């Protein structure tokens, strides 16, 4: 999403300058920013937000805003390697807050997740901005830790920071360990797709363009110290999403391989976006069916992008666990 938002800003605000600071871990991919290459308002610095010197280098004499997309995000990886998540999602957020508190940024937007709230069991139940944090995995716990720091820095120092909690986003250029790109690319390769348990867990989805518009509004109009949920109320059981993908690619349910559920797997997420809609005037524009159709077409037309990624060993964990990748 960081690369999508970078391209969104450069397209919609040609007078703005964007500096990207990225550690370039396994999911980092400069191909995602090809459209920005050569743009005089775009610059890239390889670095780590957990390293204060790298943050200082990226900020220089000061910036108008910091948008913190830097994070370790995949739940399964957090179960295997929690230390990386704690360093980036907590200590890295601390470094950005310190820079903002020192006046090097006029505003900071913390990009976080609905997973900090734990889970709901019914699609009609929703997390509000006041819902108590109850994380279930090292990933969501690390994000909750960063969010608590944001709240504390505003209350203690008046640091101008705004926090966001979003539902699951999807679209082009998403690293193929997440559900939608993994399933699409596996099916394009003629492979099975792994569904946890019976696939009854549900998720709420937002397309990349809708998400970018939400962050744009929060960046420009969101009040420091406030928290905004980003959601669409478009919630689907994972098995329903799976069947839609199968249909778009002309496959049947024989391509599904049901696998054992992962530890600490949250059953469902659902956020209440009324505050964002009512106070800032945002609403989603892309339906899940249309967005998923566009996403599938992108992966069909960009095999070189994802085949280069899937030729590596990043799915070794899944191969050992399930043997279906």
Secondary structure, 3 states (H helix, E strand, C coil): CHHHHHHHHHHHCCCCCEEEEECCCCCCCHHHHHHHCCCCCEEEEECCCCCHHHHHHHHCCCECCEEECCCCCCHHHHHHCHHHHHHHHHHHHHHHHHHHHCCCECCEEEEEEHHHHCCCCCCCCCECCCCCCCCCCHHHHHHHHHHHHHHHHHHHHCCCEEEEEECEEECCCCCCCCHHHHHHHHHHCCCCEEEECCCCCEEEEEEHHHHHHHHHHHHHHCCCCCEEEECCCCEEEHHHHHHHHHHHCCCCHHHEEEECCCCCCCCECCECCHHHHHHHCCCCCCCHHHHHHHHHHHHHHCHHHHHHHHCCCCCHHHHHHHCCC
